[in-house]
């Protein structure tokens, strides 16, 4: 793998679907899309990690960040874990951190 490929490892495009690997932080002071850490994008949310509620909250938060409806984001795995993979259908906008990696 080339060095340039490593910079994109936390996300991948599959047609118009953006696949994101997430390292979630629940109970944070604020909701934020942070910088990548290894092959995951760090995302913090204020919600409590209880029965997947923090993941549901994260999906709603990220839907606004990507300009899509929450129904356009699929949690592939990690609903009750800090390690997640999301599929975002046809995002209308991209957070700055993804533009910086392009």
N, CA, C and O atoms as CSV, one atom per row, in Angstrom:
chain,resi,resn,atom,element,x,y,z
A,1,UNK,N,N,0.840,-1.180,0.000
A,1,UNK,CA,C,0.000,0.000,0.000
A,1,UNK,C,C,0.887,1.246,0.000
A,1,UNK,O,O,1.857,1.328,0.754
A,2,UNK,N,N,0.553,2.194,-0.835
A,2,UNK,CA,C,1.323,3.428,-0.915
A,2,UNK,C,C,1.000,4.329,0.266
A,2,UNK,O,O,-0.052,4.184,0.888
A,3,UNK,N,N,1.899,5.260,0.580
A,3,UNK,CA,C,1.695,6.179,1.705
A,3,UNK,C,C,0.405,6.989,1.526
A,3,UNK,O,O,-0.314,7.225,2.497
A,4,UNK,N,N,0.113,7.410,0.307
A,4,UNK,CA,C,-1.101,8.199,0.067
A,4,UNK,C,C,-2.358,7.382,0.402
A,4,UNK,O,O,-3.327,7.933,0.925
A,5,UNK,N,N,-2.350,6.083,0.106
A,5,UNK,CA,C,-3.487,5.226,0.420
A,5,UNK,C,C,-3.739,5.158,1.922
A,5,UNK,O,O,-4.890,5.086,2.352
A,6,UNK,N,N,-2.680,5.180,2.721
A,6,UNK,CA,C,-2.823,5.095,4.176
A,6,UNK,C,C,-3.575,6.289,4.745
A,6,UNK,O,O,-4.261,6.156,5.759
A,7,UNK,N,N,-3.462,7.440,4.119
A,7,UNK,CA,C,-4.158,8.634,4.599
A,7,UNK,C,C,-5.669,8.479,4.498
A,7,UNK,O,O,-6.397,9.142,5.237
A,8,UNK,N,N,-6.153,7.639,3.620
A,8,UNK,CA,C,-7.588,7.481,3.388
A,8,UNK,C,C,-8.181,6.257,4.084
A,8,UNK,O,O,-9.331,5.899,3.831
A,9,UNK,N,N,-7.418,5.624,4.946
A,9,UNK,CA,C,-7.834,4.319,5.455
A,9,UNK,C,C,-9.088,4.365,6.339
A,9,UNK,O,O,-9.758,3.343,6.489
A,10,UNK,N,N,-9.422,5.522,6.926
A,10,UNK,CA,C,-10.592,5.562,7.805
A,10,UNK,C,C,-11.901,5.696,7.027
A,10,UNK,O,O,-12.977,5.567,7.611
A,11,UNK,N,N,-11.826,5.952,5.723
A,11,UNK,CA,C,-13.047,6.001,4.918
A,11,UNK,C,C,-12.792,5.471,3.525
A,11,UNK,O,O,-11.653,5.402,3.063
A,12,UNK,N,N,-13.878,5.095,2.863
A,12,UNK,CA,C,-13.779,4.544,1.508
A,12,UNK,C,C,-15.089,4.846,0.787
A,12,UNK,O,O,-16.163,4.781,1.385
A,13,UNK,N,N,-14.998,5.168,-0.465
A,13,UNK,CA,C,-16.194,5.362,-1.281
A,13,UNK,C,C,-16.532,4.055,-1.984
A,13,UNK,O,O,-15.657,3.411,-2.563
A,14,UNK,N,N,-17.792,3.668,-1.933
A,14,UNK,CA,C,-18.311,2.537,-2.698
A,14,UNK,C,C,-19.462,3.097,-3.526
A,14,UNK,O,O,-20.619,3.068,-3.106
A,15,UNK,N,N,-19.126,3.606,-4.708
A,15,UNK,CA,C,-20.117,4.319,-5.519
A,15,UNK,C,C,-20.466,5.618,-4.813
A,15,UNK,O,O,-19.580,6.419,-4.519
A,16,UNK,N,N,-21.768,5.841,-4.534
A,16,UNK,CA,C,-22.170,7.065,-3.828
A,16,UNK,C,C,-22.316,6.834,-2.320
A,16,UNK,O,O,-22.850,7.685,-1.607
A,17,UNK,N,N,-21.843,5.689,-1.841
A,17,UNK,CA,C,-21.892,5.347,-0.413
A,17,UNK,C,C,-20.523,5.640,0.210
A,17,UNK,O,O,-19.497,5.175,-0.286
A,18,UNK,N,N,-20.517,6.408,1.291
A,18,UNK,CA,C,-19.295,6.673,2.043
A,18,UNK,C,C,-19.267,5.711,3.229
A,18,UNK,O,O,-20.157,5.734,4.079
A,19,UNK,N,N,-18.238,4.866,3.279
A,19,UNK,CA,C,-18.071,3.913,4.377
A,19,UNK,C,C,-17.043,4.522,5.333
A,19,UNK,O,O,-15.919,4.833,4.942
A,20,UNK,N,N,-17.453,4.684,6.595
A,20,UNK,CA,C,-16.603,5.323,7.609
A,20,UNK,C,C,-16.345,4.382,8.771
A,20,UNK,O,O,-17.273,3.761,9.289
A,21,UNK,N,N,-15.098,4.272,9.181
A,21,UNK,CA,C,-14.747,3.587,10.423
A,21,UNK,C,C,-14.679,4.657,11.508
A,21,UNK,O,O,-13.981,5.660,11.357
A,22,UNK,N,N,-15.409,4.439,12.606
A,22,UNK,CA,C,-15.557,5.436,13.660
A,22,UNK,C,C,-14.989,4.922,14.972
A,22,UNK,O,O,-15.170,3.755,15.322
A,23,UNK,N,N,-14.298,5.800,15.699
A,23,UNK,CA,C,-13.937,5.579,17.093
A,23,UNK,C,C,-14.773,6.573,17.888
A,23,UNK,O,O,-14.472,7.766,17.918
A,24,UNK,N,N,-15.814,6.077,18.524
A,24,UNK,CA,C,-16.754,6.944,19.221
A,24,UNK,C,C,-16.348,7.216,20.656
A,24,UNK,O,O,-15.763,6.365,21.326
A,25,UNK,N,N,-16.672,8.426,21.120
A,25,UNK,CA,C,-16.477,8.796,22.517
A,25,UNK,C,C,-17.805,9.312,23.047
A,25,UNK,O,O,-18.207,10.427,22.715
A,26,UNK,N,N,-18.501,8.514,23.875
A,26,UNK,CA,C,-19.750,8.981,24.470
A,26,UNK,C,C,-19.470,9.859,25.695
A,26,UNK,O,O,-18.340,9.920,26.180
A,27,UNK,N,N,-20.494,10.525,26.180
A,27,UNK,CA,C,-20.423,11.379,27.368
A,27,UNK,C,C,-19.348,12.462,27.250
A,27,UNK,O,O,-18.711,12.815,28.242
A,28,UNK,N,N,-19.148,12.984,26.049
A,28,UNK,CA,C,-18.171,14.053,25.826
A,28,UNK,C,C,-18.804,15.396,26.201
A,28,UNK,O,O,-20.018,15.487,26.383
A,29,UNK,N,N,-17.980,16.429,26.312
A,29,UNK,CA,C,-18.485,17.771,26.631
A,29,UNK,C,C,-19.291,18.351,25.479
A,29,UNK,O,O,-20.226,19.124,25.683
A,30,UNK,N,N,-18.907,17.959,24.248
A,30,UNK,CA,C,-19.619,18.477,23.080
A,30,UNK,C,C,-19.607,17.451,21.962
A,30,UNK,O,O,-18.781,16.538,21.937
A,31,UNK,N,N,-20.541,17.620,21.038
A,31,UNK,CA,C,-20.586,16.777,19.845
A,31,UNK,C,C,-19.553,17.322,18.864
A,31,UNK,O,O,-19.510,18.524,18.605
A,32,UNK,N,N,-18.727,16.439,18.323
A,32,UNK,CA,C,-17.690,16.908,17.400
A,32,UNK,C,C,-17.172,15.779,16.529
A,32,UNK,O,O,-17.072,14.630,16.958
A,33,UNK,N,N,-16.841,16.139,15.281
A,33,UNK,CA,C,-16.088,15.263,14.389
A,33,UNK,C,C,-14.645,15.715,14.550
A,33,UNK,O,O,-14.310,16.863,14.256
A,34,UNK,N,N,-13.791,14.810,15.017
A,34,UNK,CA,C,-12.408,15.157,15.325
A,34,UNK,C,C,-11.474,14.646,14.235
A,34,UNK,O,O,-11.889,14.504,13.085
A,35,UNK,N,N,-10.242,14.374,14.573
A,35,UNK,CA,C,-9.257,13.910,13.592
A,35,UNK,C,C,-9.197,12.391,13.558
A,35,UNK,O,O,-9.618,11.732,14.509
A,36,UNK,N,N,-8.681,11.834,12.479
A,36,UNK,CA,C,-8.517,10.381,12.413
A,36,UNK,C,C,-7.482,9.896,13.429
A,36,UNK,O,O,-6.525,10.599,13.751
A,37,UNK,N,N,-7.699,8.685,13.919
A,37,UNK,CA,C,-6.716,8.002,14.762
A,37,UNK,C,C,-6.553,6.620,14.152
A,37,UNK,O,O,-7.446,5.779,14.256
A,38,UNK,N,N,-5.422,6.389,13.522
A,38,UNK,CA,C,-5.215,5.124,12.816
A,38,UNK,C,C,-6.220,4.993,11.691
A,38,UNK,O,O,-6.319,5.872,10.835
A,39,UNK,N,N,-6.970,3.895,11.689
A,39,UNK,CA,C,-7.938,3.679,10.611
A,39,UNK,C,C,-9.364,4.027,11.043
A,39,UNK,O,O,-10.326,3.494,10.491
A,40,UNK,N,N,-9.504,4.922,12.031
A,40,UNK,CA,C,-10.821,5.343,12.494
A,40,UNK,C,C,-10.888,6.858,12.612
A,40,UNK,O,O,-9.894,7.517,12.915
A,41,UNK,N,N,-12.071,7.393,12.369
A,41,UNK,CA,C,-12.335,8.814,12.562
A,41,UNK,C,C,-12.910,8.986,13.959
A,41,UNK,O,O,-13.891,8.330,14.310
A,42,UNK,N,N,-12.309,9.861,14.758
A,42,UNK,CA,C,-12.795,10.077,16.124
A,42,UNK,C,C,-14.018,11.000,16.076
A,42,UNK,O,O,-13.989,12.074,15.476
A,43,UNK,N,N,-15.093,10.543,16.731
A,43,UNK,CA,C,-16.334,11.313,16.826
A,43,UNK,C,C,-16.783,11.275,18.280
A,43,UNK,O,O,-16.943,10.200,18.858
A,44,UNK,N,N,-16.986,12.446,18.868
A,44,UNK,CA,C,-17.464,12.500,20.252
A,44,UNK,C,C,-18.904,12.990,20.267
A,44,UNK,O,O,-19.307,13.830,19.463
A,45,UNK,N,N,-19.678,12.432,21.218
A,45,UNK,CA,C,-21.070,12.856,21.402
A,45,UNK,C,C,-21.364,12.980,22.893
A,45,UNK,O,O,-20.718,12.340,23.723
A,46,UNK,N,N,-22.345,13.810,23.216
A,46,UNK,CA,C,-22.718,14.056,24.606
A,46,UNK,C,C,-23.556,12.932,25.214
A,46,UNK,O,O,-23.681,12.854,26.436
A,47,UNK,N,N,-24.118,12.081,24.403
A,47,UNK,CA,C,-25.074,11.058,24.856
A,47,UNK,C,C,-24.425,9.985,25.734
A,47,UNK,O,O,-23.232,9.699,25.633
A,48,UNK,N,N,-25.265,9.403,26.601
A,48,UNK,CA,C,-24.864,8.292,27.466
A,48,UNK,C,C,-24.789,6.994,26.656
A,48,UNK,O,O,-25.635,6.769,25.791
A,49,UNK,N,N,-23.799,6.139,26.915
A,49,UNK,CA,C,-23.697,4.860,26.205
A,49,UNK,C,C,-24.599,3.799,26.850
A,49,UNK,O,O,-24.136,2.972,27.636
A,50,UNK,N,N,-25.858,3.833,26.515
A,50,UNK,CA,C,-26.827,2.931,27.142
A,50,UNK,C,C,-27.685,2.270,26.075
A,50,UNK,O,O,-28.468,2.944,25.405
A,51,UNK,N,N,-27.548,0.961,25.908
A,51,UNK,CA,C,-28.354,0.197,24.951
A,51,UNK,C,C,-28.345,0.785,23.541
A,51,UNK,O,O,-29.376,0.790,22.867
A,52,UNK,N,N,-27.199,1.277,23.093
A,52,UNK,CA,C,-27.094,1.820,21.740
A,52,UNK,C,C,-27.613,3.232,21.578
A,52,UNK,O,O,-27.640,3.743,20.458
A,53,UNK,N,N,-28.031,3.889,22.667
A,53,UNK,CA,C,-28.578,5.249,22.559
A,53,UNK,C,C,-27.530,6.254,22.088
A,53,UNK,O,O,-27.855,7.182,21.347
A,54,UNK,N,N,-26.278,6.082,22.509
A,54,UNK,CA,C,-25.219,6.989,22.053
A,54,UNK,C,C,-25.001,6.831,20.548
A,54,UNK,O,O,-24.723,7.809,19.855
A,55,UNK,N,N,-25.127,5.607,20.046
A,55,UNK,CA,C,-24.987,5.384,18.601
A,55,UNK,C,C,-26.136,6.039,17.851
A,55,UNK,O,O,-25.918,6.677,16.821
A,56,UNK,N,N,-27.359,5.891,18.356
A,56,UNK,CA,C,-28.509,6.556,17.719
A,56,UNK,C,C,-28.308,8.071,17.690
A,56,UNK,O,O,-28.579,8.725,16.683
A,57,UNK,N,N,-27.832,8.612,18.802
A,57,UNK,CA,C,-27.564,10.053,18.892
A,57,UNK,C,C,-26.465,10.441,17.902
A,57,UNK,O,O,-26.565,11.467,17.229
A,58,UNK,N,N,-25.407,9.612,17.817
A,58,UNK,CA,C,-24.306,9.885,16.889
A,58,UNK,C,C,-24.800,9.892,15.443
A,58,UNK,O,O,-24.397,10.743,14.650
A,59,UNK,N,N,-25.665,8.954,15.107
A,59,UNK,CA,C,-26.216,8.898,13.751
A,59,UNK,C,C,-26.974,10.188,13.444
A,59,UNK,O,O,-26.822,10.748,12.358
A,60,UNK,N,N,-27.788,10.667,14.384
A,60,UNK,CA,C,-28.523,11.931,14.183
A,60,UNK,C,C,-27.563,13.100,14.018
A,60,UNK,O,O,-27.758,13.947,13.146
A,61,UNK,N,N,-26.531,13.149,14.848
A,61,UNK,CA,C,-25.524,14.211,14.762
A,61,UNK,C,C,-24.797,14.160,13.414
A,61,UNK,O,O,-24.646,15.184,12.747
A,62,UNK,N,N,-24.351,12.969,13.020
A,62,UNK,CA,C,-23.616,12.843,11.759
A,62,UNK,C,C,-24.506,13.096,10.545
A,62,UNK,O,O,-24.020,13.563,9.514
A,63,UNK,N,N,-25.792,12.798,10.648
A,63,UNK,CA,C,-26.709,13.080,9.536
A,63,UNK,C,C,-26.679,14.579,9.217
A,63,UNK,O,O,-26.652,14.964,8.048
A,64,UNK,N,N,-26.682,15.412,10.243
A,64,UNK,CA,C,-26.603,16.872,10.032
A,64,UNK,C,C,-25.252,17.257,9.434
A,64,UNK,O,O,-25.179,18.091,8.531
A,65,UNK,N,N,-24.179,16.641,9.947
A,65,UNK,CA,C,-22.824,16.953,9.465
A,65,UNK,C,C,-22.640,16.588,7.987
A,65,UNK,O,O,-21.897,17.259,7.270
A,66,UNK,N,N,-23.310,15.536,7.535
A,66,UNK,CA,C,-23.165,15.067,6.152
A,66,UNK,C,C,-24.321,15.504,5.259
A,66,UNK,O,O,-24.339,15.178,4.072
A,67,UNK,N,N,-25.287,16.237,5.812
A,67,UNK,CA,C,-26.395,16.753,5.011
A,67,UNK,C,C,-27.350,15.682,4.504
A,67,UNK,O,O,-27.885,15.791,3.401
A,68,UNK,N,N,-27.562,14.643,5.315
A,68,UNK,CA,C,-28.473,13.558,4.934
A,68,UNK,C,C,-29.468,13.317,6.073
A,68,UNK,O,O,-29.323,13.879,7.159
A,69,UNK,N,N,-30.460,12.494,5.823
A,69,UNK,CA,C,-31.377,12.083,6.874
A,69,UNK,C,C,-30.763,10.928,7.662
A,69,UNK,O,O,-29.926,10.191,7.141
A,70,UNK,N,N,-31.180,10.773,8.910
A,70,UNK,CA,C,-30.669,9.671,9.729
A,70,UNK,C,C,-30.943,8.321,9.063
A,70,UNK,O,O,-30.179,7.373,9.245
A,71,UNK,N,N,-32.027,8.232,8.295
A,71,UNK,CA,C,-32.357,6.972,7.607
A,71,UNK,C,C,-31.353,6.646,6.499
A,71,UNK,O,O,-31.330,5.517,6.009
A,72,UNK,N,N,-30.519,7.615,6.095
A,72,UNK,CA,C,-29.500,7.391,5.069
A,72,UNK,C,C,-28.184,6.888,5.647
A,72,UNK,O,O,-27.218,6.687,4.910
A,73,UNK,N,N,-28.139,6.682,6.971
A,73,UNK,CA,C,-26.928,6.178,7.623
A,73,UNK,C,C,-27.225,4.802,8.210
A,73,UNK,O,O,-28.127,4.640,9.032
A,74,UNK,N,N,-26.451,3.823,7.771
A,74,UNK,CA,C,-26.587,2.450,8.266
A,74,UNK,C,C,-25.419,2.144,9.196
A,74,UNK,O,O,-24.264,2.391,8.851
A,75,UNK,N,N,-25.722,1.608,10.371
A,75,UNK,CA,C,-24.680,1.140,11.282
A,75,UNK,C,C,-24.375,-0.300,10.887
A,75,UNK,O,O,-25.174,-1.200,11.144
A,76,UNK,N,N,-23.214,-0.520,10.259
A,76,UNK,CA,C,-22.829,-1.850,9.797
A,76,UNK,C,C,-22.490,-2.730,10.995
A,76,UNK,O,O,-22.961,-3.863,11.094
A,77,UNK,N,N,-21.675,-2.205,11.900
A,77,UNK,CA,C,-21.374,-2.912,13.142
A,77,UNK,C,C,-20.993,-1.899,14.212
A,77,UNK,O,O,-20.664,-0.754,13.903
A,78,UNK,N,N,-21.040,-2.328,15.480
A,78,UNK,CA,C,-20.605,-1.486,16.590
A,78,UNK,C,C,-21.699,-0.686,17.255
A,78,UNK,O,O,-21.417,0.324,17.900
A,79,UNK,N,N,-22.940,-1.111,17.116
A,79,UNK,CA,C,-24.046,-0.344,17.714
A,79,UNK,C,C,-23.839,-0.121,19.210
A,79,UNK,O,O,-24.180,0.945,19.724
A,80,UNK,N,N,-23.286,-1.107,19.916
A,80,UNK,CA,C,-23.055,-0.963,21.354
A,80,UNK,C,C,-21.564,-1.025,21.680
A,80,UNK,O,O,-21.166,-1.567,22.710
A,81,UNK,N,N,-20.745,-0.462,20.787
A,81,UNK,CA,C,-19.293,-0.443,20.947
A,81,UNK,C,C,-18.770,0.932,20.531
A,81,UNK,O,O,-19.441,1.669,19.808
A,82,UNK,N,N,-17.566,1.269,20.994
A,82,UNK,CA,C,-16.969,2.522,20.531
A,82,UNK,C,C,-16.396,2.378,19.122
A,82,UNK,O,O,-16.149,3.375,18.443
A,83,UNK,N,N,-16.187,1.131,18.682
A,83,UNK,CA,C,-15.667,0.862,17.333
A,83,UNK,C,C,-16.844,0.566,16.414
A,83,UNK,O,O,-17.561,-0.415,16.609
A,84,UNK,N,N,-17.038,1.419,15.413
A,84,UNK,CA,C,-18.205,1.315,14.544
A,84,UNK,C,C,-17.805,1.426,13.077
A,84,UNK,O,O,-16.742,1.942,12.733
A,85,UNK,N,N,-18.686,0.927,12.237
A,85,UNK,CA,C,-18.576,1.215,10.814
A,85,UNK,C,C,-19.946,1.694,10.353
A,85,UNK,O,O,-20.969,1.069,10.631
A,86,UNK,N,N,-19.940,2.808,9.649
A,86,UNK,CA,C,-21.175,3.402,9.138
A,86,UNK,C,C,-21.120,3.477,7.622
A,86,UNK,O,O,-20.051,3.643,7.035
A,87,UNK,N,N,-22.284,3.353,6.994
A,87,UNK,CA,C,-22.432,3.560,5.552
A,87,UNK,C,C,-23.381,4.743,5.377
A,87,UNK,O,O,-24.529,4.703,5.821
A,88,UNK,N,N,-22.892,5.786,4.728
A,88,UNK,CA,C,-23.679,7.006,4.535
A,88,UNK,C,C,-24.016,7.125,3.059
A,88,UNK,O,O,-23.135,7.231,2.206
A,89,UNK,N,N,-25.319,7.106,2.779
A,89,UNK,CA,C,-25.782,7.137,1.392
A,89,UNK,C,C,-25.774,8.565,0.849
A,89,UNK,O,O,-26.441,9.448,1.389
A,90,UNK,N,N,-25.026,8.777,-0.203
A,90,UNK,CA,C,-24.971,10.033,-0.957
A,90,UNK,C,C,-24.877,11.275,-0.078
A,90,UNK,O,O,-25.784,12.106,-0.099
A,91,UNK,N,N,-23.786,11.422,0.704
A,91,UNK,CA,C,-23.663,12.611,1.538
A,91,UNK,C,C,-23.664,13.898,0.701
A,91,UNK,O,O,-23.030,13.975,-0.352
A,92,UNK,N,N,-24.383,14.889,1.193
A,92,UNK,CA,C,-24.493,16.175,0.478
A,92,UNK,C,C,-23.327,17.099,0.815
A,92,UNK,O,O,-22.972,17.975,0.026
A,93,UNK,N,N,-22.731,16.898,1.997
A,93,UNK,CA,C,-21.556,17.683,2.390
A,93,UNK,C,C,-20.627,16.791,3.189
A,93,UNK,O,O,-21.036,15.761,3.726
A,94,UNK,N,N,-19.360,17.207,3.260
A,94,UNK,CA,C,-18.342,16.421,3.958
A,94,UNK,C,C,-17.676,17.283,5.028
A,94,UNK,O,O,-17.374,18.451,4.782
A,95,UNK,N,N,-17.445,16.718,6.209
A,95,UNK,CA,C,-16.703,17.462,7.227
A,95,UNK,C,C,-15.297,17.811,6.748
A,95,UNK,O,O,-14.736,17.135,5.885
A,96,UNK,N,N,-14.751,18.850,7.306
A,96,UNK,CA,C,-13.433,19.363,6.915
A,96,UNK,C,C,-12.350,18.280,6.945
A,96,UNK,O,O,-11.483,18.252,6.071
A,97,UNK,N,N,-12.391,17.392,7.938
A,97,UNK,CA,C,-11.355,16.373,8.066
A,97,UNK,C,C,-11.286,15.453,6.840
A,97,UNK,O,O,-10.205,14.976,6.495
A,98,UNK,N,N,-12.402,15.201,6.188
A,98,UNK,CA,C,-12.390,14.355,4.978
A,98,UNK,C,C,-11.845,15.149,3.810
A,98,UNK,O,O,-11.121,14.598,2.981
A,99,UNK,N,N,-12.176,16.446,3.718
A,99,UNK,CA,C,-11.594,17.295,2.661
A,99,UNK,C,C,-10.077,17.344,2.803
A,99,UNK,O,O,-9.362,17.309,1.801
A,100,UNK,N,N,-9.573,17.426,4.044
A,100,UNK,CA,C,-8.134,17.506,4.275
A,100,UNK,C,C,-7.413,16.228,3.868
A,100,UNK,O,O,-6.231,16.271,3.526
A,101,UNK,N,N,-8.110,15.083,3.899
A,101,UNK,CA,C,-7.505,13.804,3.546
A,101,UNK,C,C,-7.550,13.530,2.041
A,101,UNK,O,O,-6.877,12.619,1.556
A,102,UNK,N,N,-8.332,14.307,1.310
A,102,UNK,CA,C,-8.502,14.062,-0.140
A,102,UNK,C,C,-7.278,14.456,-0.925
A,102,UNK,O,O,-7.256,14.315,-2.147
